[in-house]
Amino acid sequence: MWLLLRRAYPLRILLPLRGEWMGRRGLPRSLAPGPPRRRYRKEALPALEVPVSPVTTTEIRQYLRAHGIPFQDGHSCLRAPSPFVAPSDIKNQKKDATTSFCLFIDKTTGHFLCMTSLAEGSWEDLQASVEGRGDGAKEGILLGEGPEAEDREEVLRIWNRAIPLWELPDPQETQLARVMFGLTKVTDDTLRRFNVRYLRSTRSLVFPWFTPGSSGLRGLKLLGVEGQENGVQYVETTIPRPGVYHNLFGLPLIGRRDTEVVLTSRELDSLALSQSTGLPTLSLPRGTVCLPPALLPYLEQFRRIVFWLGDDLRSWEAAKLFARKLNPKRCSLVRPGNQQPRPLEALNQGLSLPRILRTALPAWHKSIVSFRQLREEVLGELSNVDQAAGVRWSRFPDLNRLLKGHRKGELTVFTGPTGSGKTTFISEYALDLCTQGVNTLWGSFEISNVRLARVMLTQFAVTRLEEQLDKYEEWADRFEDLPLYFMTFHGQQSIRSVIDTMQHAVYVYDVCHVVIDNLQFMMGHEQLSTDRIAAQDYIVGAFRKFATDNSCHVTLVIHPRKEDDDKELQTASIFGSAKASQEADNVLILQDRKLVTGPGKRYLQVSKNRFDGDVGVFPLEFNKSSLTFSIPPKSKARLKKIKDDNGLVAKKSSSGKKGSAHQNSETCIGQDPCQPDTSPSSR
Ligand SMILES: Nc1ncnc2c1ncn2[C@@H]1O[C@H](COP(=O)(O)OP(=O)(O)OP(=O)(O)O)[C@@H](O)[C@H]1O
């Protein structure tokens, strides 16, 4: 018997921070068990787990050949006979290619999954098993088992209390639930086929996660509804926690011979699609946030995969990224747009879902494209201008005014004088995005991850936690659920290993923002200044290419060159040649000279903005107890045009309204350093 061990996933996820009504594990308070049970762990903060030495597909192939293991080439996995199936299990099965080649090895990471025994593990685990070395624990035969006992109890308790919608005693209650979830046109038969239930106590739909190939329950997703000013918002809760909730909802309905599937981002959409088109459909466990590689083996059988994730630009971008993992040649994407809402809306609006599916565009582009292939994407950007501008900061409205948002695929260079608070600021800037679902990877080479995480946790809680240790567990639980990962590097690193780690994080965790603090730690020990400048140019070029190739934003902290203490920093003050500022889409400078009018006061200067050219400066107020820079909501601020990079010269005030600042104009937000201004506040 293979030993089944549970490995703690490094992933901490993903749902937007849960509201106050949620208890531990995101359960509604009424279901949440008593006081927090988790104890403080030193490694409570998620470190990115990177394979000891990254493996390539060629190496995997060579290894299998060298050990006489036959294999088949798939879309994202190699398939081979599984060493994790007992001979008696094989005897009981019909021997065909599907059952005998049931080991799926991820071509990118070497991670494996045996579809028969559900054993899984890393490439090193597989090698150890093939070579018959190591004890059971090191062989790492993992995770074939169901949920932890604690989760299992919760899952069963909820599932047994939930009932099918049509069995609700009060028809009015049934009708209300259908209206709340937009299910008025979804039939009982569809709900029955997908085994959807309703939990009356929390007014939630309950979607089951069955162990593949059996009727055992592995987990659940609860979907609740919250009223908002402009409509309703769905709130998802999963058991187990989102990081290990790997349910492809709809999997039990997929036949072994199905060759086409439509992927959706919500269970409700899969219900609508299946009912209207009769096509096999699956929904991704965490919507557009990520496509965990653990799911790829289940998608190998399909020759064609259509993504219909939603009706906004984010869904479109996510679909393009996911298609890369699945092999874009077999993927098509439904373009978001007015006439192409998400599947449930399309059903409710009486649109033809098969017709919309026929409009899906191939995800695969040759290296050279014509405008014909781009026109749909351009239209997508034009009709979603707000979303094309990226994710907006919630703590830094002034940054939104200048940069408009945080976009994928860009390179931001950030500099500031030594000890001025660069790490502290960039920590809050990245945390802000992360709390809004931007999957973030930190490379902190100078300060330890524990220290960095302590700063971030304090900023997250916006309070001095050392004085309120009783609140630690609560905040740490919430913090742990953020899509935040840390590289485990410290001190000097080679750019190759850093880029490899970033690549791994993009593939495995769909990371779309990487923060590197700071570039000087990849420069080696070159003594000559010419060597150092050449090394920096090379590194900046590598990060630029990475950002573009992976549609991932990279924020790079670079020290300034040594300058006269009295001088303002400028774009040209960034250490090295002009390459960094040329390659960067955005250049941010933390200013703390001259402009300082009080303790802790800093200014953030946006000195380059490729997206729309608006540049300028705004004040940052440092709060020493919460380590935050975000301006308290009541503080006054103003926009001012200023002359150039060399001096901050007040010219005239402007309203700060959208469009008031022009290409290459500079904007100064706040009273200092510009002259006192009596114009009405722009905020
Ligand atoms: N505006 C500020 N006023 C006073 N103290 C600050 C301010 N910003 C940050 N600090 C504190 O200064 C210390 C150094 O901050 P931080 O490490 O962020 O600076 P840095 O610019 O990244 O440093 P380095 O140049 O060494 O990389 C921290 O203890 C931080 O809490």
PDBQT file of the ligand as one rigid body, heavy atoms in Angstrom, charges set to zero:
ROOT
HETATM    1  N1  LIG A 701       8.234  58.556   5.984  1.00  0.00    +0.000 N 
HETATM    2  C1  LIG A 701       8.897  57.948   6.951  1.00  0.00    +0.000 A 
HETATM    3  N2  LIG A 701       9.209  58.624   8.083  1.00  0.00    +0.000 NA
HETATM    4  C2  LIG A 701       9.861  58.034   9.083  1.00  0.00    +0.000 A 
HETATM    5  N3  LIG A 701      10.247  56.743   9.060  1.00  0.00    +0.000 NA
HETATM    6  C3  LIG A 701       9.969  56.023   7.968  1.00  0.00    +0.000 A 
HETATM    7  C4  LIG A 701       9.283  56.579   6.856  1.00  0.00    +0.000 A 
HETATM    8  N4  LIG A 701       9.156  55.623   5.923  1.00  0.00    +0.000 NA
HETATM    9  C5  LIG A 701       9.715  54.519   6.417  1.00  0.00    +0.000 A 
HETATM   10  N5  LIG A 701      10.200  54.742   7.647  1.00  0.00    +0.000 N 
HETATM   11  C6  LIG A 701      10.917  53.807   8.506  1.00  0.00    +0.000 C 
HETATM   12  O1  LIG A 701      12.276  53.841   8.090  1.00  0.00    +0.000 OA
HETATM   13  C7  LIG A 701      12.856  52.552   8.113  1.00  0.00    +0.000 C 
HETATM   14  C8  LIG A 701      13.452  52.212   6.744  1.00  0.00    +0.000 C 
HETATM   15  O2  LIG A 701      12.410  52.075   5.803  1.00  0.00    +0.000 OA
HETATM   16  P1  LIG A 701      12.564  51.208   4.488  1.00  0.00    +0.000 P 
HETATM   17  O3  LIG A 701      13.279  49.926   4.781  1.00  0.00    +0.000 OA
HETATM   18  O4  LIG A 701      11.212  51.107   3.888  1.00  0.00    +0.000 OA
HETATM   19  O5  LIG A 701      13.502  52.141   3.625  1.00  0.00    +0.000 OA
HETATM   20  P2  LIG A 701      14.237  51.843   2.234  1.00  0.00    +0.000 P 
HETATM   21  O6  LIG A 701      14.212  53.088   1.458  1.00  0.00    +0.000 OA
HETATM   22  O7  LIG A 701      13.616  50.648   1.594  1.00  0.00    +0.000 OA
HETATM   23  O8  LIG A 701      15.690  51.504   2.741  1.00  0.00    +0.000 OA
HETATM   24  P3  LIG A 701      16.952  51.006   1.843  1.00  0.00    +0.000 P 
HETATM   25  O9  LIG A 701      17.439  52.200   1.120  1.00  0.00    +0.000 OA
HETATM   26  O10 LIG A 701      17.904  50.509   2.892  1.00  0.00    +0.000 OA
HETATM   27  O11 LIG A 701      16.465  49.919   0.945  1.00  0.00    +0.000 OA
HETATM   28  C9  LIG A 701      11.772  51.617   8.572  1.00  0.00    +0.000 C 
HETATM   29  O12 LIG A 701      11.929  51.381   9.951  1.00  0.00    +0.000 OA
HETATM   30  C10 LIG A 701      10.482  52.382   8.326  1.00  0.00    +0.000 C 
HETATM   31  O13 LIG A 701       9.459  52.018   9.243  1.00  0.00    +0.000 OA
ENDROOT
TORSDOF 0
